[in-house]
């Protein structure tokens, strides 16, 4: 699942910065969205 981070955090040894988009596993993404750490990114089906 693709998310846009609202905060900076470390995840699996990587630094995820606020305002950037990252692909992470769905279970973690749903927890982060529920706690407002990140926002779900809606992917457009016309993108390549």
PyMOL Python script that loads the backbone (N, CA, C, O; Angstrom):
from pymol import cmd

cmd.read_pdbstr("""\
ATOM      1  N   UNK A   1       0.854  -1.176   0.000  1.00  0.00           N
ATOM      2  CA  UNK A   1       0.000   0.000   0.000  1.00  0.00           C
ATOM      3  C   UNK A   1       0.896   1.234   0.000  1.00  0.00           C
ATOM      4  O   UNK A   1       1.932   1.255   0.665  1.00  0.00           O
ATOM      5  N   UNK A   2       0.503   2.239  -0.732  1.00  0.00           N
ATOM      6  CA  UNK A   2       1.283   3.474  -0.826  1.00  0.00           C
ATOM      7  C   UNK A   2       0.720   4.498   0.156  1.00  0.00           C
ATOM      8  O   UNK A   2      -0.488   4.728   0.206  1.00  0.00           O
ATOM      9  N   UNK A   3       1.616   5.111   0.938  1.00  0.00           N
ATOM     10  CA  UNK A   3       1.202   6.119   1.914  1.00  0.00           C
ATOM     11  C   UNK A   3       2.073   7.364   1.781  1.00  0.00           C
ATOM     12  O   UNK A   3       3.213   7.298   1.323  1.00  0.00           O
ATOM     13  N   UNK A   4       1.510   8.501   2.192  1.00  0.00           N
ATOM     14  CA  UNK A   4       2.250   9.757   2.292  1.00  0.00           C
ATOM     15  C   UNK A   4       2.427  10.028   3.777  1.00  0.00           C
ATOM     16  O   UNK A   4       1.447  10.118   4.518  1.00  0.00           O
ATOM     17  N   UNK A   5       3.659  10.158   4.207  1.00  0.00           N
ATOM     18  CA  UNK A   5       3.955  10.307   5.629  1.00  0.00           C
ATOM     19  C   UNK A   5       3.616  11.710   6.142  1.00  0.00           C
ATOM     20  O   UNK A   5       3.891  12.712   5.480  1.00  0.00           O
ATOM     21  N   UNK A   6       3.017  11.759   7.330  1.00  0.00           N
ATOM     22  CA  UNK A   6       2.749  13.030   8.018  1.00  0.00           C
ATOM     23  C   UNK A   6       3.867  13.355   9.001  1.00  0.00           C
ATOM     24  O   UNK A   6       4.026  14.506   9.407  1.00  0.00           O
ATOM     25  N   UNK A   7       4.643  12.342   9.383  1.00  0.00           N
ATOM     26  CA  UNK A   7       5.743  12.497  10.339  1.00  0.00           C
ATOM     27  C   UNK A   7       6.967  11.772   9.790  1.00  0.00           C
ATOM     28  O   UNK A   7       6.861  10.966   8.866  1.00  0.00           O
ATOM     29  N   UNK A   8       8.119  12.065  10.365  1.00  0.00           N
ATOM     30  CA  UNK A   8       9.337  11.335  10.018  1.00  0.00           C
ATOM     31  C   UNK A   8       9.472  10.171  10.975  1.00  0.00           C
ATOM     32  O   UNK A   8       9.281  10.336  12.179  1.00  0.00           O
ATOM     33  N   UNK A   9       9.801   8.984  10.457  1.00  0.00           N
ATOM     34  CA  UNK A   9       9.958   7.814  11.298  1.00  0.00           C
ATOM     35  C   UNK A   9      10.958   6.847  10.677  1.00  0.00           C
ATOM     36  O   UNK A   9      11.276   6.941   9.491  1.00  0.00           O
ATOM     37  N   UNK A  10      11.444   5.928  11.483  1.00  0.00           N
ATOM     38  CA  UNK A  10      12.304   4.857  10.988  1.00  0.00           C
ATOM     39  C   UNK A  10      11.442   3.615  10.817  1.00  0.00           C
ATOM     40  O   UNK A  10      10.597   3.318  11.660  1.00  0.00           O
ATOM     41  N   UNK A  11      11.658   2.889   9.721  1.00  0.00           N
ATOM     42  CA  UNK A  11      10.880   1.688   9.421  1.00  0.00           C
ATOM     43  C   UNK A  11      11.804   0.676   8.761  1.00  0.00           C
ATOM     44  O   UNK A  11      12.307   0.919   7.664  1.00  0.00           O
ATOM     45  N   UNK A  12      12.029  -0.441   9.411  1.00  0.00           N
ATOM     46  CA  UNK A  12      12.913  -1.501   8.902  1.00  0.00           C
ATOM     47  C   UNK A  12      14.294  -0.947   8.539  1.00  0.00           C
ATOM     48  O   UNK A  12      14.865  -1.310   7.511  1.00  0.00           O
ATOM     49  N   UNK A  13      14.817  -0.075   9.385  1.00  0.00           N
ATOM     50  CA  UNK A  13      16.150   0.471   9.171  1.00  0.00           C
ATOM     51  C   UNK A  13      16.220   1.621   8.183  1.00  0.00           C
ATOM     52  O   UNK A  13      17.298   2.173   7.967  1.00  0.00           O
ATOM     53  N   UNK A  14      15.099   1.998   7.576  1.00  0.00           N
ATOM     54  CA  UNK A  14      15.063   3.113   6.628  1.00  0.00           C
ATOM     55  C   UNK A  14      14.417   4.326   7.279  1.00  0.00           C
ATOM     56  O   UNK A  14      13.532   4.193   8.124  1.00  0.00           O
ATOM     57  N   UNK A  15      14.863   5.500   6.882  1.00  0.00           N
ATOM     58  CA  UNK A  15      14.274   6.741   7.377  1.00  0.00           C
ATOM     59  C   UNK A  15      13.190   7.181   6.406  1.00  0.00           C
ATOM     60  O   UNK A  15      13.467   7.439   5.234  1.00  0.00           O
ATOM     61  N   UNK A  16      11.957   7.265   6.891  1.00  0.00           N
ATOM     62  CA  UNK A  16      10.829   7.725   6.075  1.00  0.00           C
ATOM     63  C   UNK A  16      10.544   9.170   6.467  1.00  0.00           C
ATOM     64  O   UNK A  16      10.272   9.457   7.633  1.00  0.00           O
ATOM     65  N   UNK A  17      10.603  10.065   5.513  1.00  0.00           N
ATOM     66  CA  UNK A  17      10.468  11.488   5.790  1.00  0.00           C
ATOM     67  C   UNK A  17       9.036  11.981   5.597  1.00  0.00           C
ATOM     68  O   UNK A  17       8.304  11.486   4.740  1.00  0.00           O
ATOM     69  N   UNK A  18       8.655  12.956   6.400  1.00  0.00           N
ATOM     70  CA  UNK A  18       7.335  13.579   6.301  1.00  0.00           C
ATOM     71  C   UNK A  18       7.172  14.230   4.934  1.00  0.00           C
ATOM     72  O   UNK A  18       8.094  14.867   4.425  1.00  0.00           O
ATOM     73  N   UNK A  19       5.980  14.063   4.339  1.00  0.00           N
ATOM     74  CA  UNK A  19       5.674  14.674   3.062  1.00  0.00           C
ATOM     75  C   UNK A  19       6.036  13.821   1.854  1.00  0.00           C
ATOM     76  O   UNK A  19       5.672  14.166   0.730  1.00  0.00           O
ATOM     77  N   UNK A  20       6.739  12.725   2.060  1.00  0.00           N
ATOM     78  CA  UNK A  20       7.141  11.854   0.951  1.00  0.00           C
ATOM     79  C   UNK A  20       6.231  10.626   0.915  1.00  0.00           C
ATOM     80  O   UNK A  20       5.604  10.274   1.914  1.00  0.00           O
ATOM     81  N   UNK A  21       6.171   9.982  -0.253  1.00  0.00           N
ATOM     82  CA  UNK A  21       5.341   8.783  -0.429  1.00  0.00           C
ATOM     83  C   UNK A  21       6.216   7.535  -0.414  1.00  0.00           C
ATOM     84  O   UNK A  21       7.316   7.518  -0.967  1.00  0.00           O
ATOM     85  N   UNK A  22       5.697   6.488   0.235  1.00  0.00           N
ATOM     86  CA  UNK A  22       6.420   5.226   0.346  1.00  0.00           C
ATOM     87  C   UNK A  22       5.462   4.059   0.171  1.00  0.00           C
ATOM     88  O   UNK A  22       4.270   4.175   0.457  1.00  0.00           O
ATOM     89  N   UNK A  23       5.982   2.942  -0.296  1.00  0.00           N
ATOM     90  CA  UNK A  23       5.231   1.695  -0.424  1.00  0.00           C
ATOM     91  C   UNK A  23       5.573   0.832   0.788  1.00  0.00           C
ATOM     92  O   UNK A  23       6.727   0.447   0.974  1.00  0.00           O
ATOM     93  N   UNK A  24       4.561   0.527   1.617  1.00  0.00           N
ATOM     94  CA  UNK A  24       4.772  -0.329   2.781  1.00  0.00           C
ATOM     95  C   UNK A  24       3.672  -1.380   2.836  1.00  0.00           C
ATOM     96  O   UNK A  24       2.687  -1.305   2.101  1.00  0.00           O
ATOM     97  N   UNK A  25       3.855  -2.368   3.725  1.00  0.00           N
ATOM     98  CA  UNK A  25       2.855  -3.435   3.785  1.00  0.00           C
ATOM     99  C   UNK A  25       1.512  -2.901   4.291  1.00  0.00           C
ATOM    100  O   UNK A  25       1.452  -1.942   5.060  1.00  0.00           O
ATOM    101  N   UNK A  26       0.447  -3.547   3.840  1.00  0.00           N
ATOM    102  CA  UNK A  26      -0.911  -3.045   4.077  1.00  0.00           C
ATOM    103  C   UNK A  26      -1.273  -2.976   5.558  1.00  0.00           C
ATOM    104  O   UNK A  26      -1.910  -2.016   5.992  1.00  0.00           O
ATOM    105  N   UNK A  27      -0.877  -3.975   6.335  1.00  0.00           N
ATOM    106  CA  UNK A  27      -1.226  -4.002   7.758  1.00  0.00           C
ATOM    107  C   UNK A  27      -0.624  -2.798   8.490  1.00  0.00           C
ATOM    108  O   UNK A  27      -1.316  -2.129   9.258  1.00  0.00           O
ATOM    109  N   UNK A  28       0.637  -2.531   8.257  1.00  0.00           N
ATOM    110  CA  UNK A  28       1.306  -1.384   8.879  1.00  0.00           C
ATOM    111  C   UNK A  28       0.696  -0.081   8.384  1.00  0.00           C
ATOM    112  O   UNK A  28       0.462   0.835   9.173  1.00  0.00           O
ATOM    113  N   UNK A  29       0.437   0.008   7.088  1.00  0.00           N
ATOM    114  CA  UNK A  29      -0.138   1.220   6.515  1.00  0.00           C
ATOM    115  C   UNK A  29      -1.478   1.548   7.161  1.00  0.00           C
ATOM    116  O   UNK A  29      -1.737   2.708   7.481  1.00  0.00           O
ATOM    117  N   UNK A  30      -2.321   0.561   7.356  1.00  0.00           N
ATOM    118  CA  UNK A  30      -3.636   0.807   7.964  1.00  0.00           C
ATOM    119  C   UNK A  30      -3.497   1.320   9.398  1.00  0.00           C
ATOM    120  O   UNK A  30      -4.261   2.190   9.817  1.00  0.00           O
ATOM    121  N   UNK A  31      -2.533   0.792  10.153  1.00  0.00           N
ATOM    122  CA  UNK A  31      -2.299   1.272  11.524  1.00  0.00           C
ATOM    123  C   UNK A  31      -1.826   2.716  11.505  1.00  0.00           C
ATOM    124  O   UNK A  31      -2.273   3.530  12.313  1.00  0.00           O
ATOM    125  N   UNK A  32      -0.916   3.037  10.577  1.00  0.00           N
ATOM    126  CA  UNK A  32      -0.390   4.396  10.500  1.00  0.00           C
ATOM    127  C   UNK A  32      -1.462   5.385  10.090  1.00  0.00           C
ATOM    128  O   UNK A  32      -1.508   6.496  10.619  1.00  0.00           O
ATOM    129  N   UNK A  33      -2.325   5.005   9.159  1.00  0.00           N
ATOM    130  CA  UNK A  33      -3.415   5.888   8.723  1.00  0.00           C
ATOM    131  C   UNK A  33      -4.381   6.112   9.881  1.00  0.00           C
ATOM    132  O   UNK A  33      -4.830   7.237  10.104  1.00  0.00           O
ATOM    133  N   UNK A  34      -4.706   5.045  10.624  1.00  0.00           N
ATOM    134  CA  UNK A  34      -5.629   5.162  11.763  1.00  0.00           C
ATOM    135  C   UNK A  34      -5.052   6.073  12.843  1.00  0.00           C
ATOM    136  O   UNK A  34      -5.802   6.793  13.502  1.00  0.00           O
ATOM    137  N   UNK A  35      -3.715   6.054  13.038  1.00  0.00           N
ATOM    138  CA  UNK A  35      -3.104   6.908  14.051  1.00  0.00           C
ATOM    139  C   UNK A  35      -2.631   8.254  13.519  1.00  0.00           C
ATOM    140  O   UNK A  35      -1.980   9.019  14.229  1.00  0.00           O
ATOM    141  N   UNK A  36      -2.970   8.539  12.246  1.00  0.00           N
ATOM    142  CA  UNK A  36      -2.667   9.819  11.605  1.00  0.00           C
ATOM    143  C   UNK A  36      -1.165  10.054  11.417  1.00  0.00           C
ATOM    144  O   UNK A  36      -0.723  11.197  11.306  1.00  0.00           O
ATOM    145  N   UNK A  37      -0.387   8.977  11.383  1.00  0.00           N
ATOM    146  CA  UNK A  37       1.040   9.097  11.077  1.00  0.00           C
ATOM    147  C   UNK A  37       1.256   9.242   9.576  1.00  0.00           C
ATOM    148  O   UNK A  37       2.267   9.780   9.123  1.00  0.00           O
ATOM    149  N   UNK A  38       0.264   8.739   8.803  1.00  0.00           N
ATOM    150  CA  UNK A  38       0.372   8.773   7.340  1.00  0.00           C
ATOM    151  C   UNK A  38      -1.022   8.867   6.736  1.00  0.00           C
ATOM    152  O   UNK A  38      -2.027   8.653   7.413  1.00  0.00           O
ATOM    153  N   UNK A  39      -1.059   9.194   5.439  1.00  0.00           N
ATOM    154  CA  UNK A  39      -2.317   9.232   4.686  1.00  0.00           C
ATOM    155  C   UNK A  39      -2.208   8.248   3.533  1.00  0.00           C
ATOM    156  O   UNK A  39      -1.150   8.123   2.917  1.00  0.00           O
ATOM    157  N   UNK A  40      -3.299   7.550   3.241  1.00  0.00           N
ATOM    158  CA  UNK A  40      -3.296   6.623   2.116  1.00  0.00           C
ATOM    159  C   UNK A  40      -3.265   7.403   0.802  1.00  0.00           C
ATOM    160  O   UNK A  40      -3.975   8.396   0.640  1.00  0.00           O
ATOM    161  N   UNK A  41      -2.438   6.942  -0.126  1.00  0.00           N
ATOM    162  CA  UNK A  41      -2.338   7.563  -1.438  1.00  0.00           C
ATOM    163  C   UNK A  41      -3.199   6.754  -2.393  1.00  0.00           C
ATOM    164  O   UNK A  41      -3.009   5.549  -2.559  1.00  0.00           O
ATOM    165  N   UNK A  42      -4.150   7.439  -3.018  1.00  0.00           N
ATOM    166  CA  UNK A  42      -5.005   6.783  -4.020  1.00  0.00           C
ATOM    167  C   UNK A  42      -4.266   6.770  -5.334  1.00  0.00           C
ATOM    168  O   UNK A  42      -3.956   7.822  -5.893  1.00  0.00           O
ATOM    169  N   UNK A  43      -3.979   5.570  -5.835  1.00  0.00           N
ATOM    170  CA  UNK A  43      -3.259   5.452  -7.092  1.00  0.00           C
ATOM    171  C   UNK A  43      -4.220   5.509  -8.246  1.00  0.00           C
ATOM    172  O   UNK A  43      -5.242   4.823  -8.242  1.00  0.00           O
ATOM    173  N   UNK A  44      -3.907   6.319  -9.239  1.00  0.00           N
ATOM    174  CA  UNK A  44      -4.718   6.471 -10.423  1.00  0.00           C
ATOM    175  C   UNK A  44      -4.442   5.304 -11.369  1.00  0.00           C
ATOM    176  O   UNK A  44      -3.284   5.030 -11.682  1.00  0.00           O
ATOM    177  N   UNK A  45      -5.474   4.620 -11.823  1.00  0.00           N
ATOM    178  CA  UNK A  45      -5.303   3.445 -12.672  1.00  0.00           C
ATOM    179  C   UNK A  45      -4.762   3.796 -14.058  1.00  0.00           C
ATOM    180  O   UNK A  45      -4.348   2.901 -14.794  1.00  0.00           O
ATOM    181  N   UNK A  46      -4.757   5.074 -14.428  1.00  0.00           N
ATOM    182  CA  UNK A  46      -4.227   5.464 -15.731  1.00  0.00           C
ATOM    183  C   UNK A  46      -2.716   5.724 -15.676  1.00  0.00           C
ATOM    184  O   UNK A  46      -2.085   5.916 -16.715  1.00  0.00           O
ATOM    185  N   UNK A  47      -2.129   5.729 -14.461  1.00  0.00           N
ATOM    186  CA  UNK A  47      -0.681   5.911 -14.345  1.00  0.00           C
ATOM    187  C   UNK A  47       0.052   4.717 -14.905  1.00  0.00           C
ATOM    188  O   UNK A  47      -0.459   3.597 -14.883  1.00  0.00           O
ATOM    189  N   UNK A  48       1.257   4.954 -15.412  1.00  0.00           N
ATOM    190  CA  UNK A  48       2.066   3.863 -15.931  1.00  0.00           C
ATOM    191  C   UNK A  48       2.871   3.215 -14.838  1.00  0.00           C
ATOM    192  O   UNK A  48       3.615   2.269 -15.097  1.00  0.00           O
TER     193      UNK A  48
END
""", "prot")
cmd.dss("prot")
cmd.show_as("cartoon", "prot")
cmd.util.cbc("prot")
cmd.orient("prot")
